[in-house]
Amino acid sequence: MAKKKSVSSKTHTQQQLNDYANQHNHNNKAYRARMLNDKMTKKVSRKQDAKRKIKSQAEFEAEHGVMYPLDWMCYGNPYDFD
């Protein structure tokens, strides 16, 4: 049997129970604010992950040198562009 996500009235005050209910009710302003906050936080973390990957790639290339030629002529026939 799956566990239910809930808050116990034995361990929480009435105000805490009300706050929890408001944040999980689709028709409540607190719920919409929580969802918007989660969405914005995930966008920020994706941007930070992308920056972190770029930085680690740059550090790797600086440490080991570039692993591939940067000249675009190496990838095709140079006479195709005449």
C-alpha positions as CSV (number, residue, x, y, z in Angstrom):
1,M,0.0,0.0,0.0
2,A,1.3,3.4,-0.9
3,K,2.0,6.0,1.7
4,K,-0.2,9.1,1.7
5,K,1.3,12.5,1.8
6,S,-0.3,14.3,4.7
7,V,0.3,16.1,7.9
8,S,-0.6,14.7,11.3
9,S,-2.7,16.9,13.6
10,K,-0.8,15.2,16.5
11,T,2.5,16.8,15.5
12,H,1.4,20.0,13.8
13,T,-0.6,23.1,14.9
14,Q,-3.9,24.1,13.3
15,Q,-2.1,26.9,11.4
16,Q,0.4,24.5,10.0
17,L,-2.4,22.2,8.9
18,N,-4.2,25.1,7.2
19,D,-1.0,26.2,5.4
20,Y,-0.4,22.7,4.1
21,A,-4.0,22.4,2.9
22,N,-3.8,25.7,1.1
23,Q,-0.6,24.8,-0.7
24,H,-2.2,21.6,-2.0
25,N,-5.6,22.9,-3.0
26,H,-5.8,23.7,-6.8
27,N,-8.3,26.5,-6.2
28,N,-6.1,28.4,-3.8
29,K,-3.7,31.3,-4.4
30,A,-1.0,29.7,-2.2
31,Y,-1.0,26.6,-4.5
32,R,-0.6,28.7,-7.7
33,A,2.2,30.6,-6.0
34,R,4.0,27.4,-5.0
35,M,3.7,25.9,-8.5
36,L,5.1,29.1,-10.1
37,N,7.9,29.2,-7.6
38,D,8.8,25.6,-8.4
39,K,8.7,26.3,-12.1
40,M,11.0,29.3,-11.8
41,T,13.4,27.4,-9.6
42,K,13.7,24.6,-12.0
43,K,14.4,27.0,-14.9
44,V,17.2,28.6,-12.9
45,S,18.7,25.3,-12.0
46,R,18.7,24.2,-15.6
47,K,20.6,27.4,-16.6
48,Q,23.1,26.8,-13.8
49,D,23.6,23.2,-14.9
50,A,24.2,24.4,-18.5
51,K,26.8,27.0,-17.2
52,R,28.4,24.3,-15.1
53,K,28.8,21.9,-18.0
54,I,30.3,24.6,-20.2
55,K,32.7,25.6,-17.5
56,S,33.8,22.0,-17.0
57,Q,34.2,21.5,-20.7
58,A,36.4,24.6,-21.0
59,E,38.5,23.5,-18.1
60,F,38.9,20.0,-19.7
61,E,40.0,21.6,-23.0
62,A,42.4,23.9,-21.3
63,E,43.9,21.0,-19.3
64,H,44.2,18.4,-22.1
65,G,44.1,20.6,-25.3
66,V,41.4,20.6,-28.0
67,M,40.5,17.1,-29.1
68,Y,39.2,18.0,-32.5
69,P,40.5,20.3,-35.3
70,L,38.8,23.7,-35.4
71,D,39.4,24.3,-39.1
72,W,36.1,23.9,-41.0
73,M,38.0,22.9,-44.1
74,C,39.0,19.6,-42.5
75,Y,35.4,18.5,-42.5
76,G,34.7,18.7,-46.3
77,N,36.2,19.2,-49.7
78,P,37.6,22.8,-49.9
79,Y,36.9,22.8,-53.7
80,D,33.2,22.5,-53.1
81,F,33.0,26.1,-52.2
82,D,34.5,27.6,-55.4
